[in-house]
Amino acid sequence: MKLVLFDLDHTLLPIDSDYSWGVFTTTIGWTDPIEFNRRNDEFFAHYKAGTLDIHDYVRFATQALRHQSPDSAAAAHAEFMRTVIQPAITRQALALVREHAEAGDQVVIVTATNEFVTRPIAQAFGVTDLIAVELERDNSESGTGWITGEIRGVPSAREGKVTRVEQWLAERKLAWPDVQSTFYTDSINDLKLMEKVNHPVATNPDAQLRALAMQRGWRILELF
């Protein structure tokens, strides 16, 4: 199997979908814009520095969502897709994904953003297989069935991306030696997965990843 893994934010998208979703929720009145933007910026700085506590972040990022009904949340996300995400999807990014799919490669998006935000985005790229942060739901006898703010299983962030891809492979009775793997990402946060695959591609790389890619002779792709 030729396995092609894509990070999402700043790799296939020129924006951060999680951050942008947070900003969008303030525009529709779900959160106080001043306080939310302050904390959102703080978490984003931690992400870029590689010091993000993803459990704390997911509790924060889903707080407003948890106070909405599933129907209201779905309607808001559809508007988010229409006004924020679709205009950000570039012809180049779509063409790259389609090129791999048409070549018969198994395409998977692997992102540290949660599944609620990213599932429709993956579908917009024509990608069925999504490895994202999975959200726990209250499925107790008297529960709501809605998200709780906690993460289910291993979060697909940093070294957790390696674990989650290995779980995805194991579900298909595969392991790393059974696949020829490629991974596109912009972020030094994804170094562990970059080191695991056969063909790492630094895509729109941040400064740290660019320097490392040049040092190690990894391919550098300027998609945007």
Secondary structure as the mmCIF struct_conf table of DSSP 4:
data_model
#
loop_
_struct_conf.conf_type_id
_struct_conf.id
_struct_conf.beg_label_comp_id
_struct_conf.beg_label_asym_id
_struct_conf.beg_label_seq_id
_struct_conf.end_label_comp_id
_struct_conf.end_label_asym_id
_struct_conf.end_label_seq_id
STRN STRN1 LYS A 2 PHE A 6
STRN STRN2 ASP A 9 ASP A 9
TURN_TY1_P TURN_TY1_P1 HIS A 10 LEU A 12
STRN STRN3 LEU A 13 LEU A 13
BEND BEND1 PRO A 14 ILE A 15
HELX_RH_AL_P HELX_RH_AL_P1 SER A 17 THR A 27
TURN_TY1_P TURN_TY1_P2 ILE A 28 GLY A 29
BEND BEND2 TRP A 30 THR A 31
HELX_RH_AL_P HELX_RH_AL_P2 PRO A 33 ALA A 49
TURN_TY1_P TURN_TY1_P3 GLY A 50 GLY A 50
HELX_RH_AL_P HELX_RH_AL_P3 ILE A 54 ALA A 61
TURN_TY1_P TURN_TY1_P4 THR A 62 THR A 62
HELX_RH_AL_P HELX_RH_AL_P4 GLN A 63 ARG A 66
TURN_TY1_P TURN_TY1_P5 HIS A 67 HIS A 67
BEND BEND3 GLN A 68 GLN A 68
HELX_RH_AL_P HELX_RH_AL_P5 PRO A 70 PHE A 80
HELX_RH_PI_P HELX_RH_PI_P1 MET A 81 ILE A 85
HELX_RH_AL_P HELX_RH_AL_P6 GLN A 86 ALA A 88
HELX_RH_AL_P HELX_RH_AL_P7 ARG A 91 GLU A 102
TURN_TY1_P TURN_TY1_P6 ALA A 103 GLY A 104
STRN STRN4 GLN A 106 ASN A 114
HELX_RH_AL_P HELX_RH_AL_P8 GLU A 115 ALA A 124
TURN_TY1_P TURN_TY1_P7 PHE A 125 GLY A 126
STRN STRN5 ASP A 129 VAL A 133
HELX_LH_PP_P HELX_LH_PP_P1 GLU A 134 GLU A 134
STRN STRN6 LEU A 135 ARG A 137
BEND BEND4 SER A 140 SER A 140
TURN_TY1_P TURN_TY1_P8 GLU A 141 SER A 142
BEND BEND5 GLY A 145 TRP A 146
STRN STRN7 ILE A 147 ILE A 151
HELX_LH_PP_P HELX_LH_PP_P2 ARG A 152 ARG A 152
BEND BEND6 GLY A 153 VAL A 154
BEND BEND7 SER A 156 ALA A 157
TURN_TY1_P TURN_TY1_P9 ARG A 158 ARG A 158
HELX_RH_AL_P HELX_RH_AL_P9 GLU A 159 GLU A 171
TURN_TY1_P TURN_TY1_P10 ARG A 172 LYS A 173
HELX_RH_3T_P HELX_RH_3T_P1 TRP A 176 ASP A 178
STRN STRN8 GLN A 180 THR A 185
BEND BEND8 ASP A 186 ASP A 186
HELX_RH_3T_P HELX_RH_3T_P2 ILE A 188 ASP A 190
HELX_RH_AL_P HELX_RH_AL_P10 LEU A 191 LYS A 196
BEND BEND9 VAL A 197 ASN A 198
STRN STRN9 HIS A 199 THR A 203
BEND BEND10 ASN A 204 ASN A 204
HELX_RH_AL_P HELX_RH_AL_P11 ALA A 207 ARG A 216
TURN_TY1_P TURN_TY1_P11 GLY A 217 GLY A 217
STRN STRN10 ARG A 219 LEU A 221
#
